[in-house]
Amino acid sequence: MKKIFITLTFTLICAASAWAQRFAYVDSDYILRHVPEYASSQKQLAALSDQWQKEVDGRFQEIDRLYKSYQADQVLMTADMKKRREAEIVDKEKAAKDFQRSKFGPDGELAQRSSSLVKPIQERVSKAIQAVAEGENLDMVFDKNSEVMMLYANPRYNKSDVVVTRLGLKPGAFAK
């Protein structure tokens, strides 16, 4: 009877440990702040965005200037001249909006550049996370900053510093 009880208890313990899953989480923003390439790519994107925004602003200022000029001269114009000036203003406004969309739209140059600069970094971080998960026999790793709502996380399950170390960087030393 004692042997059956010990065998049954041992079997239950083994089964319970087999069903147990190991979870951890990482903070992707924290990890990316450590990566120098990410910081430089963000600076490049910000500079590019500022440059394009100045171009867009300049185009809309030109349109505003043309419109104000049109309003001032409208009294002295013939109907044909009015139509021509209105068409010119509308064409320039359409061109400015198209330019803005081509640079800042969802499929615009800024989004494409961002993808091309950031994607290799994200892949590198993803591989490091995968290596940490495999090395520590983790079943699932969540990202603290993703759509998965995490109401509480015990800090002992935070593997962000391990991933930063795996990337060959020093935890706490953010890239500039």
N, C-alpha and C positions, 0 to 999 in steps of 0.2 A: 504494500500500500504506500509506503514511504517512497519507494522508487517511482511509482506511478505519479505521485504528487510532485516530486522533484522534476521528473521528466516533463510533466505537463506545465509546470511553472517555467522551466527553462524554454520550452517551446513557445509559450505565450510571450515571454520577454524577447526572444529572438524575432518573433513575428511582429511585435510592436516596434522594435527598433528597425525592422525592414520597412515598415510603413511610414516611419518618421521621415519627414522631408526637412531638408536644411535650407533656410532662407537667409538672404542678406540683402542689403541695399547699398547703393552708391549715390553720391550727389554729383551728377554730371557737370553742373556749373562749377562746383568746387574743383573738380579734376581739370576741367578745361582752363580755369584761371591759372593753373600751374604750368600749362604747356606754352612755351614761348612762341611757337609757330602760330598758335591760336590768337595770342595777343597781337602779334604783328599782322595777321590776316584781318583782324577786327579794325586795326588802325588803317590798313589799306582800304578796306571797305568804307570806313567812315570818311576818309579823304576823298574817295571817288564819289560817294554820295553827296558830300558837300559841294564838290566841283559841279556835278550835274544839277544839283539844286540851284546853284547860282546861275547856271545857264537857263534853267526853266524860269527862274525869277526874272532874269533879264528879258526873256522873250515875252513874258506877261506884262512887264513894265513897258516894253515897246508897244504892245497892243493897247495898253491903257493910254499911252501918249498919243497913239494914232486916233483912238476914240475921242479923246478930249480935243484934239485938233479938228477932227471931223465935226464935233458939236459946235466948236467956235466958228468954223467956216461954213456950216450948213446953210445959213441964211443966204450966202452969196452964191451957192452952187445951183446948177441946173439939175434936173431930175436924172439925167444920164450920168453926171459927175457924182451925184449922191450914190447911185447904184454901184458905180465903179469903186468908190471908196468903201462902201459897206461890204462889198464882195471881198475887197482887199483885207479888211479887218477880220471878216469871218474866216477867210482862208488862213490868215496868220494865226488866228486863235485855234483853228483846227490843227494846223501844223504843230503849234506849241503843245496842245493836248496829246497829239500822237507821239511827239518827242518824249513828253513826260511819261506816257504809258510804256514806251519802248525802253526807257531807263528804269522806271520804278514799278512797273506792273508785275503781276504774278509770274509772268514768263519773261520779264525784262532783263536787261543786262546785269543789273545789280543782283538779282536773284541767281542768275547763272554764274556770275563771278563768286558769289557767296558759296554756292554749291561746289564750285570747282576748288575753292580755297579751303573750305571747311571739311568737305567730305573725306579727304585722306586722313585728316586729324581724327575725325570721328571714327573712322575704320581702325586706326591705330589704338584708340582708347577702347573700342569694342573688343579688339583682340586681347588687350591687356585684361579687361574684365573677364573675358572668357577663360584666359589662362589662370587668373586668380580663382575663379569658380571651380575649374577643374582641379587646381592644386589643393583647394580646401574642401573638395567634395561637396560643393553646394549644389542644390537642386534648382534653385531659382534665385535670380538677382534682380531686384527692382531698382528703378531709377527714382530717386526722391523727387525729381523735378518733372516727371512725366505725367501723363493723364491719370495714372493709377493714383487714387487718393490714398494717402498714407496718413492716418490720423495720429498714430503713435509709432515710433520706432525706437527700440532700445539701442543706444549708441554702440553697444558691443557688437551689433550686427552690421555696423557701418564699415564697409570695406573700401571706402574712398581713398584713405591714406595708403592702403596696400596697393591699389591700382596706380596711384601716383608714384609710389616706389617702383612698381613693376615697369613703369614708363621710363625709369632712370632719373626721376626728378625727386626733389626733396620736399616732403609734405610741409606745408606752412609757408614755403618760399614761393610766393606768387610771381608769375612772369610779368614783366613790365612792358 
